[in-house]
Amino acid sequence: MFQNNDEEIKISDSNNQTLRTLKLLKLEEKAFWYYYMEGDDKHELHLVPSL
Protein backbone atom coordinates (compact mmCIF):
# COMPACT_ATOMS: atom_id res chain seq x y z
CA MET A 1 0.00 0.00 0.00
CA PHE A 2 1.38 3.43 -0.92
CA GLN A 3 1.80 5.85 1.99
CA ASN A 4 3.12 9.36 2.65
CA ASN A 5 2.15 11.05 -0.63
CA ASP A 6 3.24 7.94 -2.57
CA GLU A 7 6.82 8.16 -1.23
CA GLU A 8 6.60 4.91 0.74
CA ILE A 9 5.29 1.39 0.26
CA LYS A 10 4.07 -0.36 3.38
CA ILE A 11 4.39 -4.15 3.33
CA SER A 12 2.04 -5.91 5.76
CA ASP A 13 1.11 -9.47 6.64
CA SER A 14 -2.43 -10.88 6.56
CA ASN A 15 -3.07 -9.47 10.08
CA ASN A 16 -2.18 -5.96 8.85
CA GLN A 17 1.04 -5.99 10.90
CA THR A 18 3.68 -3.84 9.18
CA LEU A 19 6.62 -6.00 8.13
CA ARG A 20 8.66 -3.35 6.34
CA THR A 21 8.34 0.14 4.90
CA LEU A 22 10.12 0.83 1.61
CA LYS A 23 11.16 4.43 0.89
CA LEU A 24 10.85 5.14 -2.83
CA LEU A 25 13.81 6.79 -4.54
CA LYS A 26 12.78 6.26 -8.18
CA LEU A 27 9.72 4.66 -9.74
CA GLU A 28 9.62 4.62 -13.53
CA GLU A 29 8.57 2.21 -16.25
CA LYS A 30 11.97 0.47 -16.25
CA ALA A 31 13.39 1.38 -12.86
CA PHE A 32 12.38 0.82 -9.25
CA TRP A 33 14.82 2.16 -6.66
CA TYR A 34 14.10 2.01 -2.96
CA TYR A 35 15.65 1.60 0.44
CA TYR A 36 14.60 0.30 3.82
CA MET A 37 16.08 0.57 7.26
CA GLU A 38 16.93 -2.42 9.43
CA GLY A 39 17.96 -0.94 12.75
CA ASP A 40 20.72 1.56 11.90
CA ASP A 41 21.53 -0.21 8.61
CA LYS A 42 20.27 1.25 5.34
CA HIS A 43 19.64 -1.27 2.54
CA GLU A 44 19.28 0.33 -0.90
CA LEU A 45 18.17 -1.65 -3.96
CA HIS A 46 17.98 -0.65 -7.62
CA LEU A 47 15.80 -2.90 -9.77
CA VAL A 48 16.25 -2.46 -13.53
CA PRO A 49 15.78 -4.79 -16.51
CA SER A 50 18.72 -7.01 -17.33
CA LEU A 51 20.38 -6.62 -20.69
Secondary structure as GFF3:
##gff-version 3
##sequence-region A 1 51
A	DSSP	beta_strand	2	3	.	.	.	ID=ss1
A	DSSP	beta_strand	8	12	.	.	.	ID=ss2
A	DSSP	beta_strand	18	28	.	.	.	ID=ss3
A	DSSP	beta_strand	31	38	.	.	.	ID=ss4
A	DSSP	beta_strand	41	47	.	.	.	ID=ss5
###
